[in-house]
Amino acid sequence: MDTTTTTHVTDACMFCHRTSTITLTGQEARDWHAGTPIQDAMPDRPTEERELIRSGIHPECWTGMFGSAE
């Protein structure tokens, strides 16, 4: 079993301009960087977290700009 992890620093959020640091499993990082769609590479992560990883947009920034999804 692969227990490696890697640190991913996101792009700067387009709203607040801050970056975030997220720990990915080695498998998540390999799959995503190999071109696997993020929802398939990281199916157990919440949608908001995958968006943060992919685009750098924080969930609270998204809600502040566009409101709740509900």
C-alpha atoms as one frame of an Amber mdcrd trajectory, in Angstrom:
protein
   0.000   0.000   0.000   1.306   3.441  -1.015   1.430   5.764   2.003   3.373
   8.589   0.385   2.038  12.119   0.457   2.899  15.280  -1.395   2.262  18.946
  -0.701   0.300  20.890  -3.297   0.354  24.691  -3.214  -2.667  26.066  -5.044
  -2.726  28.910  -7.483  -3.657  32.224  -5.888  -7.396  32.624  -5.365  -8.816
  35.029  -7.934 -10.840  36.769  -5.221  -8.576  37.064  -2.148  -5.227  36.374
  -3.851  -4.094  33.884  -1.166  -2.673  30.445  -1.875  -3.411  27.301   0.107
  -1.297  24.268   0.914  -3.001  20.876   0.729  -1.590  17.407   1.366  -2.422
  14.934  -1.395  -1.781  11.231  -1.365   0.873  10.065  -3.762  -1.784   8.273
  -5.817  -4.018  11.359  -6.033  -1.107  13.497  -7.202   0.084  10.942  -9.763
  -3.381  10.386 -11.207  -4.235  14.086 -11.394  -0.894  15.096 -12.922  -1.241
  12.255 -15.448  -4.443  13.869 -16.733  -7.128  11.977 -14.825 -10.094  14.313
 -14.187  -9.887  15.585 -10.622 -13.261  14.068  -9.673 -11.883  10.664 -10.681
  -8.403  11.184  -9.216  -9.827  12.362  -5.869 -13.363  10.955  -5.582 -13.367
  10.923  -1.771 -12.652  14.650  -1.441 -15.545  17.121  -1.224 -16.374  19.103
  -4.362 -15.323  22.366  -2.697 -11.906  20.969  -1.820 -11.360  19.679  -5.355
 -12.226  23.147  -6.681  -9.694  24.665  -4.284  -7.025  22.206  -5.451  -7.843
  22.753  -9.123  -8.364  26.516  -9.258  -7.207  27.972  -5.942 -10.669  29.417
  -5.208 -11.510  29.058  -1.509 -15.015  27.806  -0.688 -15.734  30.920   1.397
 -14.577  33.195  -1.442 -16.842  31.363  -3.905 -19.827  31.707  -1.569 -19.016
  35.373  -0.954 -19.036  36.102  -4.675 -21.819  33.839  -5.913 -23.849  32.818
  -2.867 -24.644  29.357  -1.631 -25.230  26.554  -4.119 -28.487  25.728  -2.346
